[in-house]
């Protein structure tokens, strides 16, 4: 019983740390994020959603595709 309680507390604290860490990161930084990934392919940036939900091309505020190495406008 103590083991299950400890495991539950550890899981809750781990999830809290992950979400706290994600808040401070740039959401369009290339790499893994909590529930999606940002990849750079063919010179453009794509957001790959987890659980096979799809891929979305990241756009600037003016509707142009975001290129690798650029910051979002």
HELIX and SHEET records of a PDB file:
HELIX    1   1 UNK A    2  UNK A   23  1                                  22    
SHEET    1   A 4 UNK A  31  UNK A  32  0                                        
SHEET    2   A 4 UNK A  36  UNK A  41 -1                                        
SHEET    3   A 4 UNK A  44  UNK A  49 -1                                        
SHEET    4   A 4 UNK A  54  UNK A  57 -1                                        
END                                                                             
